[in-house]
Amino acid sequence: MTWEELYLEYSDAIHNYILLLVGNHEVAEDLTHDTFVKVKYSLNHFRGESSKKTWLFPLQEILRMIF
């Protein structure tokens, strides 16, 4: 799966999840963007030991904590 396919499939779900966590649309948009930038540069490290969705969601949790 390409980065673009991941973005199309999961960006809304990740944005909504982050929005629930932070309660602010602008922050959620920024963190969603940051998540997918990180995904773009980390995709080659995905080993397929879990689903891509499972792999994506911890990345945003880390970004939420940093923000």
All heavy atoms as a GROMACS GRO file, in nm:
protein
  571
    1MET      N    1   0.085  -0.118   0.000
    1MET     CA    2   0.000   0.000   0.000
    1MET      C    3   0.090   0.124   0.000
    1MET      O    4   0.185   0.132   0.075
    1MET     CB    5  -0.089  -0.003   0.124
    1MET     CG    6  -0.189   0.108   0.130
    1MET     SD    7  -0.308   0.092   0.265
    1MET     CE    8  -0.436   0.000   0.183
    2THR      N    9   0.058   0.217  -0.085
    2THR     CA   10   0.136   0.341  -0.094
    2THR      C   11   0.093   0.440   0.013
    2THR      O   12  -0.014   0.428   0.074
    2THR     CB   13   0.118   0.407  -0.232
    2THR    OG1   14  -0.017   0.453  -0.244
    2THR    CG2   15   0.152   0.312  -0.345
    3TRP      N   16   0.175   0.542   0.031
    3TRP     CA   17   0.144   0.648   0.126
    3TRP      C   18   0.011   0.714   0.088
    3TRP      O   19  -0.073   0.740   0.174
    3TRP     CB   20   0.257   0.752   0.126
    3TRP     CG   21   0.228   0.868   0.215
    3TRP    CD1   22   0.254   0.874   0.349
    3TRP    CD2   23   0.165   0.991   0.180
    3TRP    NE1   24   0.212   0.996   0.398
    3TRP    CE2   25   0.158   1.069   0.296
    3TRP    CE3   26   0.116   1.044   0.061
    3TRP    CZ2   27   0.103   1.197   0.296
    3TRP    CZ3   28   0.061   1.170   0.063
    3TRP    CH2   29   0.054   1.245   0.179
    4GLU      N   30  -0.009   0.738  -0.038
    4GLU     CA   31  -0.131   0.804  -0.085
    4GLU      C   32  -0.254   0.719  -0.053
    4GLU      O   33  -0.358   0.771  -0.012
    4GLU     CB   34  -0.124   0.833  -0.235
    4GLU     CG   35  -0.023   0.938  -0.274
    4GLU     CD   36   0.120   0.883  -0.291
    4GLU    OE1   37   0.142   0.761  -0.278
    4GLU    OE2   38   0.209   0.966  -0.316
    5GLU      N   39  -0.242   0.588  -0.073
    5GLU     CA   40  -0.354   0.498  -0.042
    5GLU      C   41  -0.384   0.498   0.108
    5GLU      O   42  -0.500   0.499   0.148
    5GLU     CB   43  -0.323   0.356  -0.090
    5GLU     CG   44  -0.320   0.343  -0.240
    5GLU     CD   45  -0.264   0.210  -0.287
    5GLU    OE1   46  -0.177   0.152  -0.219
    5GLU    OE2   47  -0.308   0.165  -0.395
    6LEU      N   48  -0.279   0.497   0.189
    6LEU     CA   49  -0.298   0.504   0.334
    6LEU      C   50  -0.370   0.633   0.373
    6LEU      O   51  -0.461   0.633   0.455
    6LEU     CB   52  -0.164   0.497   0.407
    6LEU     CG   53  -0.099   0.362   0.419
    6LEU    CD1   54   0.040   0.375   0.478
    6LEU    CD2   55  -0.184   0.268   0.503
    7TYR      N   56  -0.324   0.743   0.314
    7TYR     CA   57  -0.385   0.872   0.344
    7TYR      C   58  -0.534   0.871   0.308
    7TYR      O   59  -0.618   0.912   0.389
    7TYR     CB   60  -0.312   0.986   0.271
    7TYR     CG   61  -0.370   1.120   0.306
    7TYR    CD1   62  -0.330   1.184   0.422
    7TYR    CD2   63  -0.466   1.180   0.226
    7TYR    CE1   64  -0.386   1.307   0.459
    7TYR    CE2   65  -0.521   1.302   0.261
    7TYR     CZ   66  -0.481   1.365   0.377
    7TYR     OH   67  -0.537   1.485   0.412
    8LEU      N   68  -0.565   0.827   0.190
    8LEU     CA   69  -0.705   0.825   0.147
    8LEU      C   70  -0.791   0.735   0.235
    8LEU      O   71  -0.905   0.768   0.267
    8LEU     CB   72  -0.716   0.782   0.001
    8LEU     CG   73  -0.665   0.882  -0.102
    8LEU    CD1   74  -0.664   0.819  -0.241
    8LEU    CD2   75  -0.748   1.009  -0.101
    9GLU      N   76  -0.735   0.623   0.277
    9GLU     CA   77  -0.812   0.528   0.355
    9GLU      C   78  -0.826   0.566   0.502
    9GLU      O   79  -0.930   0.543   0.563
    9GLU     CB   80  -0.750   0.388   0.345
    9GLU     CG   81  -0.835   0.282   0.411
    9GLU     CD   82  -0.793   0.142   0.376
    9GLU    OE1   83  -0.720   0.123   0.277
    9GLU    OE2   84  -0.835   0.050   0.447
   10TYR      N   85  -0.724   0.626   0.560
   10TYR     CA   86  -0.722   0.643   0.705
   10TYR      C   87  -0.721   0.787   0.756
   10TYR      O   88  -0.734   0.809   0.876
   10TYR     CB   89  -0.600   0.570   0.765
   10TYR     CG   90  -0.606   0.422   0.746
   10TYR    CD1   91  -0.517   0.357   0.661
   10TYR    CD2   92  -0.699   0.345   0.814
   10TYR    CE1   93  -0.521   0.221   0.642
   10TYR    CE2   94  -0.705   0.208   0.796
   10TYR     CZ   95  -0.615   0.146   0.711
   10TYR     OH   96  -0.620   0.011   0.694
   11SER      N   97  -0.703   0.885   0.671
   11SER     CA   98  -0.688   1.022   0.721
   11SER      C   99  -0.811   1.072   0.797
   11SER      O  100  -0.797   1.137   0.901
   11SER     CB  101  -0.652   1.118   0.609
   11SER     OG  102  -0.754   1.124   0.511
   12ASP      N  103  -0.929   1.042   0.749
   12ASP     CA  104  -1.050   1.087   0.820
   12ASP      C  105  -1.061   1.022   0.958
   12ASP      O  106  -1.092   1.089   1.057
   12ASP     CB  107  -1.176   1.058   0.739
   12ASP     CG  108  -1.193   1.150   0.620
   12ASP    OD1  109  -1.129   1.259   0.618
   12ASP    OD2  110  -1.268   1.114   0.528
   13ALA      N  111  -1.034   0.893   0.965
   13ALA     CA  112  -1.043   0.821   1.093
   13ALA      C  113  -0.939   0.874   1.191
   13ALA      O  114  -0.969   0.894   1.310
   13ALA     CB  115  -1.024   0.672   1.070
   14ILE      N  116  -0.819   0.898   1.143
   14ILE     CA  117  -0.715   0.950   1.231
   14ILE      C  118  -0.748   1.091   1.275
   14ILE      O  119  -0.734   1.126   1.393
   14ILE     CB  120  -0.577   0.941   1.161
   14ILE    CG1  121  -0.536   0.794   1.156
   14ILE    CG2  122  -0.474   1.026   1.232
   14ILE    CD1  123  -0.408   0.768   1.083
   15HIS      N  124  -0.795   1.173   1.184
   15HIS     CA  125  -0.834   1.309   1.221
   15HIS      C  126  -0.943   1.307   1.327
   15HIS      O  127  -0.935   1.380   1.427
   15HIS     CB  128  -0.881   1.387   1.098
   15HIS     CG  129  -0.928   1.524   1.131
   15HIS    ND1  130  -1.060   1.552   1.160
   15HIS    CD2  131  -0.861   1.641   1.144
   15HIS    CE1  132  -1.072   1.680   1.188
   15HIS    NE2  133  -0.953   1.737   1.178
   16ASN      N  134  -1.045   1.226   1.308
   16ASN     CA  135  -1.154   1.220   1.405
   16ASN      C  136  -1.107   1.170   1.541
   16ASN      O  137  -1.150   1.219   1.645
   16ASN     CB  138  -1.268   1.132   1.352
   16ASN     CG  139  -1.338   1.197   1.235
   16ASN    OD1  140  -1.335   1.318   1.218
   16ASN    ND2  141  -1.399   1.115   1.151
   17TYR      N  142  -1.018   1.072   1.540
   17TYR     CA  143  -0.962   1.020   1.665
   17TYR      C  144  -0.882   1.128   1.738
   17TYR      O  145  -0.900   1.149   1.858
   17TYR     CB  146  -0.875   0.899   1.635
   17TYR     CG  147  -0.809   0.840   1.755
   17TYR    CD1  148  -0.883   0.769   1.850
   17TYR    CD2  149  -0.672   0.853   1.775
   17TYR    CE1  150  -0.822   0.714   1.961
   17TYR    CE2  151  -0.611   0.798   1.885
   17TYR     CZ  152  -0.686   0.728   1.978
   17TYR     OH  153  -0.626   0.674   2.088
   18ILE      N  154  -0.797   1.197   1.665
   18ILE     CA  155  -0.718   1.305   1.727
   18ILE      C  156  -0.810   1.414   1.778
   18ILE      O  157  -0.789   1.469   1.887
   18ILE     CB  158  -0.615   1.361   1.628
   18ILE    CG1  159  -0.509   1.255   1.596
   18ILE    CG2  160  -0.548   1.486   1.683
   18ILE    CD1  161  -0.413   1.294   1.486
   19LEU      N  162  -0.912   1.447   1.702
   19LEU     CA  163  -1.007   1.550   1.744
   19LEU      C  164  -1.073   1.512   1.877
   19LEU      O  165  -1.089   1.597   1.965
   19LEU     CB  166  -1.114   1.572   1.636
   19LEU     CG  167  -1.217   1.680   1.664
   19LEU    CD1  168  -1.151   1.815   1.688
   19LEU    CD2  169  -1.315   1.687   1.548
   20LEU      N  170  -1.107   1.386   1.893
   20LEU     CA  171  -1.163   1.341   2.021
   20LEU      C  172  -1.063   1.360   2.134
   20LEU      O  173  -1.100   1.393   2.247
   20LEU     CB  174  -1.204   1.194   2.014
   20LEU     CG  175  -1.331   1.163   1.938
   20LEU    CD1  176  -1.347   1.011   1.924
   20LEU    CD2  177  -1.452   1.222   2.009
   21LEU      N  178  -0.935   1.340   2.105
   21LEU     CA  179  -0.832   1.351   2.208
   21LEU      C  180  -0.801   1.495   2.246
   21LEU      O  181  -0.782   1.526   2.363
   21LEU     CB  182  -0.703   1.282   2.162
   21LEU     CG  183  -0.711   1.131   2.141
   21LEU    CD1  184  -0.581   1.080   2.080
   21LEU    CD2  185  -0.739   1.060   2.273
   22VAL      N  186  -0.796   1.583   2.145
   22VAL     CA  187  -0.751   1.720   2.172
   22VAL      C  188  -0.864   1.822   2.176
   22VAL      O  189  -0.847   1.930   2.233
   22VAL     CB  190  -0.643   1.766   2.072
   22VAL    CG1  191  -0.521   1.677   2.080
   22VAL    CG2  192  -0.696   1.773   1.930
   23GLY      N  193  -0.978   1.792   2.116
   23GLY     CA  194  -1.093   1.881   2.122
   23GLY      C  195  -1.080   2.010   2.044
   23GLY      O  196  -1.154   2.105   2.070
   24ASN      N  197  -0.989   2.017   1.949
   24ASN     CA  198  -0.968   2.139   1.873
   24ASN      C  199  -0.942   2.101   1.727
   24ASN      O  200  -0.848   2.026   1.698
   24ASN     CB  201  -0.848   2.215   1.932
   24ASN     CG  202  -0.819   2.344   1.860
   24ASN    OD1  203  -0.787   2.344   1.742
   24ASN    ND2  204  -0.828   2.455   1.932
   25HIS      N  205  -1.025   2.155   1.636
   25HIS     CA  206  -1.014   2.118   1.495
   25HIS      C  207  -0.879   2.155   1.434
   25HIS      O  208  -0.821   2.077   1.359
   25HIS     CB  209  -1.126   2.182   1.413
   25HIS     CG  210  -1.258   2.115   1.431
   25HIS    ND1  211  -1.289   1.996   1.371
   25HIS    CD2  212  -1.365   2.150   1.506
   25HIS    CE1  213  -1.411   1.959   1.406
   25HIS    NE2  214  -1.460   2.052   1.488
   26GLU      N  215  -0.829   2.274   1.463
   26GLU     CA  216  -0.702   2.317   1.405
   26GLU      C  217  -0.587   2.230   1.452
   26GLU      O  218  -0.501   2.190   1.373
   26GLU     CB  219  -0.675   2.464   1.436
   26GLU     CG  220  -0.767   2.558   1.362
   26GLU     CD  221  -0.742   2.703   1.399
   26GLU    OE1  222  -0.641   2.734   1.465
   26GLU    OE2  223  -0.825   2.787   1.360
   27VAL      N  224  -0.586   2.200   1.580
   27VAL     CA  225  -0.481   2.114   1.635
   27VAL      C  226  -0.493   1.974   1.575
   27VAL      O  227  -0.392   1.912   1.538
   27VAL     CB  228  -0.487   2.110   1.789
   27VAL    CG1  229  -0.391   2.006   1.845
   27VAL    CG2  230  -0.458   2.247   1.847
   28ALA      N  231  -0.615   1.924   1.562
   28ALA     CA  232  -0.637   1.792   1.503
   28ALA      C  233  -0.588   1.788   1.359
   28ALA      O  234  -0.526   1.689   1.317
   28ALA     CB  235  -0.785   1.753   1.511
   29GLU      N  236  -0.613   1.893   1.283
   29GLU     CA  237  -0.564   1.898   1.145
   29GLU      C  238  -0.412   1.898   1.141
   29GLU      O  239  -0.351   1.826   1.061
   29GLU     CB  240  -0.619   2.021   1.074
   29GLU     CG  241  -0.764   2.009   1.037
   29GLU     CD  242  -0.817   2.133   0.966
   29GLU    OE1  243  -0.736   2.209   0.909
   29GLU    OE2  244  -0.939   2.150   0.964
   30ASP      N  245  -0.350   1.977   1.229
   30ASP     CA  246  -0.204   1.981   1.233
   30ASP      C  247  -0.145   1.845   1.270
   30ASP      O  248  -0.048   1.799   1.209
   30ASP     CB  249  -0.155   2.085   1.334
   30ASP     CG  250  -0.178   2.227   1.287
   30ASP    OD1  251  -0.202   2.248   1.165
   30ASP    OD2  252  -0.171   2.319   1.372
   31LEU      N  253  -0.204   1.781   1.370
   31LEU     CA  254  -0.151   1.652   1.414
   31LEU      C  255  -0.177   1.542   1.311
   31LEU      O  256  -0.095   1.450   1.296
   31LEU     CB  257  -0.209   1.614   1.549
   31LEU     CG  258  -0.159   1.700   1.666
   31LEU    CD1  259  -0.233   1.664   1.794
   31LEU    CD2  260  -0.010   1.686   1.684
   32THR      N  261  -0.287   1.552   1.239
   32THR     CA  262  -0.313   1.456   1.132
   32THR      C  263  -0.207   1.473   1.023
   32THR      O  264  -0.151   1.374   0.974
   32THR     CB  265  -0.454   1.474   1.074
   32THR    OG1  266  -0.550   1.455   1.178
   32THR    CG2  267  -0.482   1.377   0.960
   33HIS      N  268  -0.180   1.596   0.988
   33HIS     CA  269  -0.075   1.624   0.889
   33HIS      C  270   0.058   1.570   0.938
   33HIS      O  271   0.130   1.501   0.864
   33HIS     CB  272  -0.066   1.775   0.864
   33HIS     CG  273   0.046   1.813   0.776
   33HIS    ND1  274   0.168   1.852   0.824
   33HIS    CD2  275   0.056   1.815   0.641
   33HIS    CE1  276   0.248   1.877   0.723
   33HIS    NE2  277   0.183   1.856   0.610
   34ASP      N  278   0.094   1.600   1.062
   34ASP     CA  279   0.221   1.552   1.118
   34ASP      C  280   0.228   1.400   1.118
   34ASP      O  281   0.334   1.342   1.092
   34ASP     CB  282   0.241   1.605   1.260
   34ASP     CG  283   0.261   1.755   1.265
   34ASP    OD1  284   0.284   1.816   1.159
   34ASP    OD2  285   0.254   1.810   1.376
   35THR      N  286   0.116   1.336   1.149
   35THR     CA  287   0.111   1.190   1.149
   35THR      C  288   0.145   1.136   1.012
   35THR      O  289   0.227   1.044   0.998
   35THR     CB  290  -0.028   1.140   1.192
   35THR    OG1  291  -0.054   1.183   1.326
   35THR    CG2  292  -0.038   0.989   1.184
   36PHE      N  293   0.086   1.193   0.908
   36PHE     CA  294   0.109   1.140   0.774
   36PHE      C  295   0.245   1.178   0.717
   36PHE      O  296   0.299   1.106   0.634
   36PHE     CB  297  -0.007   1.175   0.681
   36PHE     CG  298  -0.121   1.080   0.699
   36PHE    CD1  299  -0.225   1.110   0.784
   36PHE    CD2  300  -0.119   0.956   0.637
   36PHE    CE1  301  -0.328   1.020   0.805
   36PHE    CE2  302  -0.221   0.865   0.658
   36PHE     CZ  303  -0.326   0.897   0.741
   37VAL      N  304   0.304   1.286   0.764
   37VAL     CA  305   0.442   1.314   0.727
   37VAL      C  306   0.532   1.207   0.787
   37VAL      O  307   0.618   1.151   0.719
   37VAL     CB  308   0.486   1.455   0.776
   37VAL    CG1  309   0.637   1.472   0.765
   37VAL    CG2  310   0.414   1.563   0.698
   38LYS      N  311   0.508   1.173   0.913
   38LYS     CA  312   0.585   1.068   0.980
   38LYS      C  313   0.563   0.933   0.910
   38LYS      O  314   0.658   0.857   0.891
   38LYS     CB  315   0.546   1.061   1.126
   38LYS     CG  316   0.646   0.995   1.214
   38LYS     CD  317   0.611   1.030   1.357
   38LYS     CE  318   0.720   1.010   1.456
   38LYS     NZ  319   0.842   1.077   1.444
   39VAL      N  320   0.440   0.906   0.871
   39VAL     CA  321   0.410   0.782   0.800
   39VAL      C  322   0.487   0.775   0.670
   39VAL      O  323   0.544   0.670   0.635
   39VAL     CB  324   0.257   0.769   0.774
   39VAL    CG1  325   0.227   0.663   0.670
   39VAL    CG2  326   0.184   0.742   0.903
   40LYS      N  327   0.490   0.886   0.597
   40LYS     CA  328   0.558   0.888   0.468
   40LYS      C  329   0.704   0.845   0.481
   40LYS      O  330   0.756   0.771   0.399
   40LYS     CB  331   0.549   1.027   0.406
   40LYS     CG  332   0.602   1.034   0.265
   40LYS     CD  333   0.570   1.166   0.202
   40LYS     CE  334   0.608   1.165   0.055
   40LYS     NZ  335   0.560   1.282  -0.014
   41TYR      N  336   0.769   0.890   0.589
   41TYR     CA  337   0.910   0.859   0.606
   41TYR      C  338   0.934   0.731   0.686
   41TYR      O  339   1.048   0.687   0.698
   41TYR     CB  340   0.981   0.978   0.669
   41TYR     CG  341   0.981   1.096   0.575
   41TYR    CD1  342   0.893   1.202   0.593
   41TYR    CD2  343   1.065   1.096   0.464
   41TYR    CE1  344   0.891   1.308   0.503
   41TYR    CE2  345   1.063   1.201   0.374
   41TYR     CZ  346   0.976   1.307   0.394
   41TYR     OH  347   0.972   1.410   0.305
   42SER      N  348   0.829   0.671   0.740
   42SER     CA  349   0.843   0.548   0.819
   42SER      C  350   0.784   0.426   0.750
   42SER      O  351   0.800   0.315   0.800
   42SER     CB  352   0.771   0.566   0.953
   42SER     OG  353   0.822   0.674   1.024
   43LEU      N  354   0.718   0.445   0.640
   43LEU     CA  355   0.646   0.335   0.575
   43LEU      C  356   0.738   0.218   0.541
   43LEU      O  357   0.697   0.103   0.553
   43LEU     CB  358   0.574   0.386   0.451
   43LEU     CG  359   0.475   0.292   0.385
   43LEU    CD1  360   0.368   0.246   0.484
   43LEU    CD2  361   0.408   0.360   0.267
   44ASN      N  362   0.860   0.246   0.505
   44ASN     CA  363   0.952   0.138   0.470
   44ASN      C  364   0.990   0.052   0.591
   44ASN      O  365   1.047  -0.055   0.576
   44ASN     CB  366   1.077   0.191   0.399
   44ASN     CG  367   1.156   0.287   0.484
   44ASN    OD1  368   1.102   0.354   0.571
   44ASN    ND2  369   1.283   0.297   0.457
   45HIS      N  370   0.959   0.099   0.713
   45HIS     CA  371   0.987   0.023   0.834
   45HIS      C  372   0.870  -0.066   0.876
   45HIS      O  373   0.884  -0.144   0.970
   45HIS     CB  374   1.022   0.116   0.950
   45HIS     CG  375   1.146   0.196   0.925
   45HIS    ND1  376   1.272   0.141   0.922
   45HIS    CD2  377   1.163   0.328   0.899
   45HIS    CE1  378   1.361   0.234   0.896
   45HIS    NE2  379   1.298   0.348   0.881
   46PHE      N  380   0.757  -0.052   0.809
   46PHE     CA  381   0.641  -0.135   0.842
   46PHE      C  382   0.672  -0.278   0.804
   46PHE      O  383   0.705  -0.309   0.690
   46PHE     CB  384   0.516  -0.085   0.767
   46PHE     CG  385   0.395  -0.170   0.794
   46PHE    CD1  386   0.336  -0.170   0.919
   46PHE    CD2  387   0.342  -0.250   0.695
   46PHE    CE1  388   0.224  -0.247   0.945
   46PHE    CE2  389   0.231  -0.328   0.720
   46PHE     CZ  390   0.172  -0.326   0.845
   47ARG      N  391   0.665  -0.369   0.903
   47ARG     CA  392   0.703  -0.509   0.882
   47ARG      C  393   0.585  -0.600   0.851
   47ARG      O  394   0.602  -0.718   0.827
   47ARG     CB  395   0.777  -0.560   1.005
   47ARG     CG  396   0.908  -0.487   1.029
   47ARG     CD  397   0.984  -0.547   1.145
   47ARG     NE  398   0.904  -0.556   1.265
   47ARG     CZ  399   0.918  -0.482   1.374
   47ARG    NH1  400   1.012  -0.391   1.377
   47ARG    NH2  401   0.841  -0.498   1.478
   48GLY      N  402   0.465  -0.548   0.858
   48GLY     CA  403   0.348  -0.629   0.828
   48GLY      C  404   0.307  -0.723   0.940
   48GLY      O  405   0.229  -0.814   0.918
   49GLU      N  406   0.359  -0.701   1.061
   49GLU     CA  407   0.324  -0.786   1.175
   49GLU      C  408   0.190  -0.748   1.236
   49GLU      O  409   0.138  -0.818   1.322
   49GLU     CB  410   0.434  -0.779   1.280
   49GLU     CG  411   0.565  -0.837   1.230
   49GLU     CD  412   0.681  -0.815   1.325
   49GLU    OE1  413   0.662  -0.753   1.432
   49GLU    OE2  414   0.792  -0.859   1.292
   50SER      N  415   0.137  -0.636   1.196
   50SER     CA  416   0.005  -0.590   1.240
   50SER      C  417  -0.062  -0.526   1.120
   50SER      O  418  -0.002  -0.509   1.014
   50SER     CB  419   0.019  -0.488   1.353
   50SER     OG  420   0.088  -0.373   1.307
   51SER      N  421  -0.188  -0.487   1.139
   51SER     CA  422  -0.254  -0.416   1.030
   51SER      C  423  -0.195  -0.276   1.018
   51SER      O  424  -0.138  -0.223   1.114
   51SER     CB  425  -0.404  -0.407   1.056
   51SER     OG  426  -0.432  -0.312   1.158
   52LYS      N  427  -0.208  -0.217   0.904
   52LYS     CA  428  -0.158  -0.080   0.887
   52LYS      C  429  -0.232   0.017   0.979
   52LYS      O  430  -0.174   0.109   1.034
   52LYS     CB  431  -0.169  -0.038   0.742
   52LYS     CG  432  -0.072  -0.115   0.653
   52LYS     CD  433  -0.033  -0.034   0.535
   52LYS     CE  434   0.048  -0.100   0.433
   52LYS     NZ  435   0.156  -0.178   0.447
   53LYS      N  436  -0.360  -0.008   1.002
   53LYS     CA  437  -0.438   0.079   1.091
   53LYS      C  438  -0.382   0.072   1.233
   53LYS      O  439  -0.363   0.175   1.297
   53LYS     CB  440  -0.585   0.038   1.090
   53LYS     CG  441  -0.673   0.129   1.171
   53LYS     CD  442  -0.819   0.090   1.158
   53LYS     CE  443  -0.905   0.184   1.238
   53LYS     NZ  444  -1.047   0.149   1.226
   54THR      N  445  -0.351  -0.047   1.280
   54THR     CA  446  -0.292  -0.062   1.413
   54THR      C  447  -0.158   0.009   1.420
   54THR      O  448  -0.124   0.071   1.520
   54THR     CB  449  -0.272  -0.212   1.445
   54THR    OG1  450  -0.400  -0.275   1.441
   54THR    CG2  451  -0.210  -0.234   1.581
   55TRP      N  452  -0.081   0.002   1.314
   55TRP     CA  453   0.049   0.067   1.308
   55TRP      C  454   0.035   0.220   1.306
   55TRP      O  455   0.116   0.290   1.366
   55TRP     CB  456   0.122   0.017   1.184
   55TRP     CG  457   0.258   0.073   1.162
   55TRP    CD1  458   0.371   0.046   1.233
   55TRP    CD2  459   0.296   0.166   1.060
   55TRP    NE1  460   0.477   0.116   1.181
   55TRP    CE2  461   0.434   0.189   1.074
   55TRP    CE3  462   0.227   0.229   0.957
   55TRP    CZ2  463   0.504   0.274   0.990
   55TRP    CZ3  464   0.296   0.313   0.873
   55TRP    CH2  465   0.432   0.336   0.890
   56LEU      N  466  -0.066   0.272   1.239
   56LEU     CA  467  -0.083   0.417   1.227
   56LEU      C  468  -0.126   0.484   1.357
   56LEU      O  469  -0.079   0.591   1.390
   56LEU     CB  470  -0.189   0.449   1.121
   56LEU     CG  471  -0.150   0.429   0.976
   56LEU    CD1  472  -0.273   0.441   0.888
   56LEU    CD2  473  -0.046   0.530   0.935
   57PHE      N  474  -0.214   0.424   1.429
   57PHE     CA  475  -0.272   0.492   1.544
   57PHE      C  476  -0.172   0.521   1.657
   57PHE      O  477  -0.178   0.629   1.714
   57PHE     CB  478  -0.397   0.420   1.594
   57PHE     CG  479  -0.520   0.461   1.516
   57PHE    CD1  480  -0.542   0.414   1.388
   57PHE    CD2  481  -0.610   0.551   1.570
   57PHE    CE1  482  -0.653   0.454   1.316
   57PHE    CE2  483  -0.722   0.592   1.497
   57PHE     CZ  484  -0.743   0.542   1.371
   58PRO      N  485  -0.077   0.436   1.691
   58PRO     CA  486   0.022   0.475   1.792
   58PRO      C  487   0.107   0.594   1.750
   58PRO      O  488   0.149   0.673   1.835
   58PRO     CB  489   0.108   0.350   1.811
   58PRO     CG  490   0.016   0.239   1.774
   58PRO     CD  491  -0.068   0.294   1.661
   59LEU      N  492   0.134   0.612   1.621
   59LEU     CA  493   0.210   0.728   1.577
   59LEU      C  494   0.141   0.858   1.616
   59LEU      O  495   0.204   0.950   1.666
   59LEU     CB  496   0.230   0.725   1.424
   59LEU     CG  497   0.329   0.627   1.368
   59LEU    CD1  498   0.327   0.633   1.216
   59LEU    CD2  499   0.469   0.656   1.419
   60GLN      N  500   0.011   0.864   1.597
   60GLN     CA  501  -0.058   0.987   1.632
   60GLN      C  502  -0.064   1.007   1.782
   60GLN      O  503  -0.064   1.119   1.831
   60GLN     CB  504  -0.197   0.990   1.571
   60GLN     CG  505  -0.290   0.887   1.631
   60GLN     CD  506  -0.420   0.883   1.560
   60GLN    OE1  507  -0.483   0.985   1.547
   60GLN    NE2  508  -0.461   0.767   1.516
   61GLU      N  509  -0.066   0.898   1.859
   61GLU     CA  510  -0.065   0.910   2.004
   61GLU      C  511   0.065   0.975   2.050
   61GLU      O  512   0.065   1.063   2.136
   61GLU     CB  513  -0.082   0.771   2.067
   61GLU     CG  514  -0.094   0.773   2.216
   61GLU     CD  515  -0.222   0.836   2.266
   61GLU    OE1  516  -0.320   0.849   2.191
   61GLU    OE2  517  -0.224   0.874   2.384
   62ILE      N  518   0.174   0.935   1.992
   62ILE     CA  519   0.303   0.996   2.024
   62ILE      C  520   0.303   1.143   1.989
   62ILE      O  521   0.345   1.228   2.068
   62ILE     CB  522   0.418   0.922   1.951
   62ILE    CG1  523   0.433   0.781   2.008
   62ILE    CG2  524   0.549   1.000   1.961
   62ILE    CD1  525   0.518   0.690   1.924
   63LEU      N  526   0.254   1.177   1.872
   63LEU     CA  527   0.248   1.318   1.830
   63LEU      C  528   0.159   1.400   1.922
   63LEU      O  529   0.190   1.513   1.955
   63LEU     CB  530   0.200   1.328   1.685
   63LEU     CG  531   0.296   1.276   1.581
   63LEU    CD1  532   0.229   1.268   1.446
   63LEU    CD2  533   0.420   1.364   1.574
   64ARG      N  534   0.049   1.342   1.967
   64ARG     CA  535  -0.041   1.412   2.059
   64ARG      C  536   0.032   1.444   2.190
   64ARG      O  537   0.019   1.553   2.245
   64ARG     CB  538  -0.165   1.330   2.087
   64ARG     CG  539  -0.267   1.404   2.174
   64ARG     CD  540  -0.382   1.316   2.216
   64ARG     NE  541  -0.341   1.210   2.303
   64ARG     CZ  542  -0.320   1.221   2.434
   64ARG    NH1  543  -0.334   1.336   2.494
   64ARG    NH2  544  -0.285   1.118   2.506
   65MET      N  545   0.110   1.351   2.239
   65MET     CA  546   0.182   1.372   2.364
   65MET      C  547   0.290   1.481   2.348
   65MET      O  548   0.313   1.559   2.440
   65MET     CB  549   0.245   1.243   2.411
   65MET     CG  550   0.145   1.146   2.468
   65MET     SD  551   0.222   1.004   2.542
   65MET     CE  552   0.216   0.890   2.405
   66ILE      N  553   0.354   1.482   2.233
   66ILE     CA  554   0.458   1.583   2.209
   66ILE      C  555   0.397   1.722   2.199
   66ILE      O  556   0.451   1.819   2.250
   66ILE     CB  557   0.537   1.549   2.081
   66ILE    CG1  558   0.618   1.422   2.104
   66ILE    CG2  559   0.626   1.665   2.039
   66ILE    CD1  560   0.682   1.367   1.978
   67PHE      N  561   0.282   1.731   2.134
   67PHE     CA  562   0.217   1.860   2.113
   67PHE      C  563   0.168   1.910   2.245
   67PHE      O  564   0.172   2.012   2.293
   67PHE     CB  565   0.100   1.845   2.015
   67PHE     CG  566   0.056   1.975   1.958
   67PHE    CD1  567   0.115   2.027   1.847
   67PHE    CD2  568  -0.045   2.044   2.018
   67PHE    CE1  569   0.072   2.147   1.793
   67PHE    CE2  570  -0.090   2.165   1.967
   67PHE     CZ  571  -0.029   2.217   1.853
   0.00000   0.00000   0.00000
